[in-house]
Amino acid sequence: MLQSIAKLPLAVALQALSLLFSPASAATITLSIPPSPQIPNPAALPPSTHATLTALGASFLAPLTTDNTFVFRNVTPGSYLGDVHCATHGFAPLRVDVISVTAGDDDKKTGGDGVSLRVWETFRGNDWENKGEEIRPAVVGGAFPVKVLGSKIYYTERGSFNVLSILKNPMILMGLVSLALFIGMPKLVENMDPEMRAEFEEQSKKNPMNSLMSGPQPGSNPMGNFDVAGFLAGQGSGSKEESEPSSGNGGKKAGRVVYVWKFTDLAFGLLFFSSDIND
């Protein structure tokens, strides 16, 4: 036998020697890529697509064939991690167990002479014994289907410009509110009657918020004895006189001026308070 092999070419001799000294309990494992919504035509996958079976001290590689399968030959008994490597799509990893079968268990032989195959879904980063659903071979051909996870995305699409996203910014909203106050208040003051304007100026002089905005005096308390809760509730000093209804339209105008001024003070106070928090 060896003398006849020596007369053959080198490549044929090496193949014959590998078959001669190969173990008797070796399996042939076939993995297939069935058509799916993610891959309607598996034949359109890149030619570099291949599958591997890896274990401690053993590794097998099989390219993608024309019938969309990966065929591993002469796989020795053991537990292997099956991976399909593709540049465009991702596939679920598999756990492939090649188990030796004794001569009396002929009904368990599914992968060749003297071996049995068991295939499960597995999960990366988990214990090896954490197996998923067992995968059954196909009735025709005995290939084990591989699950497609989806297509690979290497680039992130740049977001389009949206004006609404800018307007939703809290700082932009605060700026718009302050701009509306600075533009609207002079217009409101210009349209006031002389009596209302005089009342407005008098209220602005009595308002303690002016001392806060203009800066406190050295060694003095800018707030003084100002009651914030009473001011907002309209129960501060001088509020009774302001809230008392006066005769004619003058009382209504004065009350309207007080409410407008209090609303303006509240808006400016919230604006400066929020700006201090952001700083």
C-alpha positions as CSV (number, residue, x, y, z in Angstrom):
1,M,0.0,0.0,0.0
2,L,2.7,2.5,0.9
3,Q,4.8,1.5,-2.1
4,S,1.8,2.3,-4.4
5,I,1.3,5.6,-2.7
6,A,5.0,6.5,-3.2
7,K,4.5,6.2,-7.0
8,L,1.7,8.8,-7.0
9,P,2.1,12.6,-7.3
10,L,2.8,14.5,-4.1
11,A,-0.6,16.1,-3.7
12,V,-2.5,12.8,-4.3
13,A,-0.1,11.0,-2.0
14,L,-0.8,13.5,0.8
15,Q,-4.5,13.2,0.4
16,A,-4.3,9.4,0.4
17,L,-2.2,9.4,3.6
18,S,-4.7,11.8,5.3
19,L,-7.5,9.4,4.4
20,L,-5.4,6.4,5.5
21,F,-4.4,7.8,9.0
22,S,-7.7,9.7,9.6
23,P,-9.6,8.5,12.7
24,A,-12.5,6.1,12.2
25,S,-14.9,8.2,14.2
26,A,-15.0,11.4,12.1
27,A,-18.1,13.4,11.2
28,T,-19.2,15.4,8.2
29,I,-21.1,18.5,9.3
30,T,-23.1,20.6,6.9
31,L,-24.5,24.0,7.7
32,S,-26.9,25.8,5.4
33,I,-28.2,29.4,4.9
34,P,-31.9,29.2,4.0
35,P,-33.6,32.0,2.2
36,S,-35.1,34.6,4.7
37,P,-36.5,38.1,4.6
38,Q,-33.1,39.4,5.5
39,I,-31.4,37.4,2.8
40,P,-33.8,36.5,0.0
41,N,-31.0,35.1,-2.1
42,P,-28.1,33.6,-0.1
43,A,-26.2,33.2,-3.3
44,A,-25.7,37.0,-3.4
45,L,-23.5,36.9,-0.3
46,P,-19.8,37.9,-0.7
47,P,-17.4,35.2,-1.9
48,S,-15.4,35.7,1.3
49,T,-18.2,34.3,3.4
50,H,-17.0,31.2,5.3
51,A,-17.8,29.3,8.5
52,T,-15.6,28.0,11.2
53,L,-15.7,25.3,13.9
54,T,-13.4,26.1,16.8
55,A,-12.5,24.2,20.0
56,L,-9.5,24.0,22.3
57,G,-6.8,22.7,20.1
58,A,-8.9,22.2,17.0
59,S,-10.2,24.4,14.2
60,F,-12.0,23.7,11.0
61,L,-12.9,26.1,8.1
62,A,-15.4,25.7,5.3
63,P,-16.1,28.1,2.5
64,L,-19.6,28.9,1.1
65,T,-20.5,26.5,-1.7
66,T,-22.7,27.1,-4.7
67,D,-25.7,25.5,-2.9
68,N,-25.4,27.9,0.1
69,T,-23.9,25.4,2.4
70,F,-20.7,24.9,4.5
71,V,-19.4,21.4,4.6
72,F,-16.9,20.3,7.3
73,R,-15.3,17.0,6.8
74,N,-13.4,14.7,9.1
75,V,-14.5,16.5,12.3
76,T,-13.3,14.7,15.4
77,P,-15.5,14.2,18.4
78,G,-15.7,17.2,20.7
79,S,-17.7,20.4,21.4
80,Y,-17.3,23.2,18.9
81,L,-18.4,26.8,18.4
82,G,-19.8,27.3,15.0
83,D,-19.6,30.8,13.5
84,V,-20.5,32.2,10.0
85,H,-18.3,35.1,9.0
86,C,-19.8,37.4,6.5
87,A,-19.0,41.1,5.7
88,T,-22.6,42.1,5.1
89,H,-24.7,40.1,7.5
90,G,-24.5,38.6,11.0
91,F,-25.4,35.1,12.0
92,A,-26.3,33.5,15.3
93,P,-23.5,31.3,16.8
94,L,-24.0,27.6,17.2
95,R,-22.8,24.9,19.6
96,V,-22.0,21.7,17.7
97,D,-21.3,18.5,19.7
98,V,-19.8,15.6,17.9
99,I,-20.3,12.5,20.1
100,S,-18.8,9.1,19.5
101,V,-21.4,6.3,19.3
102,T,-20.7,2.6,20.1
103,A,-21.4,-0.1,17.6
104,G,-24.7,-1.1,19.2
105,D,-26.2,2.4,18.9
106,D,-26.8,2.6,15.2
107,D,-30.0,4.6,15.5
108,K,-28.0,7.5,17.0
109,K,-25.6,7.9,14.1
110,T,-26.4,11.1,12.3
111,G,-23.1,12.6,11.2
112,G,-21.2,9.6,9.8
113,D,-19.7,6.3,10.9
114,G,-19.6,6.0,14.7
115,V,-20.6,9.6,15.5
116,S,-23.7,11.5,16.5
117,L,-24.3,15.3,16.0
118,R,-26.2,17.7,18.3
119,V,-26.5,21.3,17.4
120,W,-27.9,24.1,19.6
121,E,-28.1,27.9,19.6
122,T,-25.6,29.5,21.9
123,F,-25.0,32.9,23.4
124,R,-21.8,34.9,23.6
125,G,-20.6,36.0,27.0
126,N,-22.6,33.2,28.8
127,D,-21.7,29.9,30.2
128,W,-21.0,27.2,27.6
129,E,-23.7,25.0,29.2
130,N,-26.3,27.7,28.6
131,K,-27.7,26.2,25.5
132,G,-30.6,27.6,23.5
133,E,-33.1,25.9,21.2
134,E,-31.8,22.7,19.6
135,I,-31.6,22.8,15.9
136,R,-32.9,19.9,13.9
137,P,-31.2,18.9,10.6
138,A,-33.2,19.2,7.4
139,V,-35.0,16.2,6.1
140,V,-33.3,16.4,2.7
141,G,-29.5,16.6,2.9
142,G,-29.2,16.6,6.7
143,A,-27.9,20.2,6.8
144,F,-28.3,22.3,9.9
145,P,-29.8,25.8,9.1
146,V,-28.1,28.9,10.4
147,K,-30.2,31.8,11.8
148,V,-29.6,35.2,10.2
149,L,-29.6,38.1,12.8
150,G,-29.6,41.0,10.3
151,S,-27.4,43.1,8.1
152,K,-24.3,44.9,9.4
153,I,-24.2,48.7,9.5
154,Y,-20.7,50.2,9.5
155,Y,-21.7,53.9,9.0
156,T,-24.1,56.1,10.9
157,E,-26.3,58.4,8.9
158,R,-25.8,62.0,9.6
159,G,-28.8,63.7,11.2
160,S,-30.6,66.3,9.1
161,F,-30.9,69.9,10.1
162,N,-34.2,70.6,12.0
163,V,-35.3,74.0,13.2
164,L,-37.7,72.5,15.8
165,S,-34.8,70.8,17.6
166,I,-33.1,74.2,18.1
167,L,-36.3,75.8,19.3
168,K,-36.7,73.0,21.9
169,N,-33.5,74.0,23.6
170,P,-34.3,75.6,27.0
171,M,-31.7,78.3,26.6
172,I,-33.2,79.3,23.3
173,L,-36.7,79.4,24.9
174,M,-35.4,81.6,27.7
175,G,-33.8,83.9,25.2
176,L,-37.0,84.2,23.2
177,V,-39.0,85.0,26.3
178,S,-36.6,87.7,27.5
179,L,-36.5,89.1,24.0
180,A,-40.3,89.3,23.9
181,L,-40.3,91.0,27.3
182,F,-37.7,93.6,26.3
183,I,-39.5,94.4,23.1
184,G,-43.0,94.2,24.4
185,M,-42.7,96.1,27.6
186,P,-41.6,99.4,26.0
187,K,-44.5,99.1,23.5
188,L,-46.9,98.5,26.4
189,V,-45.6,101.5,28.3
190,E,-45.9,103.8,25.3
191,N,-49.5,102.8,24.9
192,M,-50.4,103.6,28.5
193,D,-52.3,106.6,29.6
194,P,-50.3,109.3,31.5
195,E,-52.0,108.3,34.7
196,M,-51.2,104.6,34.2
197,R,-47.6,105.5,33.3
198,A,-47.2,107.5,36.5
199,E,-48.7,104.7,38.5
200,F,-46.3,102.3,36.8
201,E,-43.3,104.4,37.5
202,E,-44.3,104.7,41.2
203,Q,-44.7,101.0,41.5
204,S,-41.3,100.4,39.9
205,K,-39.7,102.7,42.5
206,K,-41.3,100.8,45.4
207,N,-40.5,97.4,44.0
208,P,-37.7,95.7,45.9
209,M,-36.7,93.8,42.8
210,N,-35.0,96.9,41.5
211,S,-32.4,96.8,44.3
212,L,-31.6,93.2,43.3
213,M,-31.1,94.0,39.6
214,S,-29.2,97.2,40.2
215,G,-26.8,95.6,42.8
216,P,-26.9,95.8,46.6
217,Q,-25.3,98.6,48.6
218,P,-22.1,97.7,50.5
219,G,-23.0,96.4,54.0
220,S,-26.8,96.4,53.3
221,N,-29.3,93.6,52.8
222,P,-30.8,94.0,49.3
223,M,-33.9,92.1,50.4
224,G,-34.5,94.1,53.6
225,N,-37.8,93.0,55.2
226,F,-39.3,92.1,51.9
227,D,-41.9,89.3,52.1
228,V,-41.7,87.2,48.9
229,A,-44.8,85.1,49.7
230,G,-46.8,88.2,50.6
231,F,-45.6,90.0,47.5
232,L,-46.6,87.2,45.2
233,A,-50.0,86.8,47.0
234,G,-50.7,90.5,46.8
235,Q,-50.7,90.9,50.6
236,G,-47.5,92.9,51.0
237,S,-47.1,96.5,52.2
238,G,-49.2,98.8,50.3
239,S,-51.1,96.0,48.7
240,K,-54.4,96.9,50.4
241,E,-54.3,100.4,49.1
242,E,-53.5,99.1,45.6
243,S,-56.1,96.3,45.7
244,E,-58.9,98.6,47.0
245,P,-61.2,99.4,44.2
246,S,-61.1,103.1,43.3
247,S,-63.9,105.0,41.7
248,G,-64.2,105.1,37.9
249,N,-61.7,103.7,35.4
250,G,-58.7,104.9,37.4
251,G,-59.0,102.0,39.9
252,K,-59.3,99.4,37.2
253,K,-56.3,100.9,35.4
254,A,-54.2,101.0,38.5
255,G,-55.0,97.4,39.4
256,R,-54.2,96.4,35.8
257,V,-50.8,98.2,36.1
258,V,-50.1,96.4,39.4
259,Y,-50.8,93.0,37.9
260,V,-48.7,93.7,34.8
261,W,-45.8,94.8,36.9
262,K,-46.0,91.8,39.2
263,F,-46.1,89.5,36.2
264,T,-43.1,91.2,34.7
265,D,-41.2,91.0,38.0
266,L,-42.0,87.3,38.4
267,A,-40.8,86.6,34.8
268,F,-37.6,88.5,35.3
269,G,-37.0,86.9,38.7
270,L,-37.4,83.4,37.2
271,L,-35.2,84.3,34.3
272,F,-32.3,85.5,36.5
273,F,-32.8,82.6,38.9
274,S,-32.6,80.0,36.1
275,S,-29.5,81.7,34.6
276,D,-27.8,81.6,38.0
277,I,-28.5,77.9,38.3
278,N,-27.1,77.2,34.8
279,D,-23.9,79.2,35.6
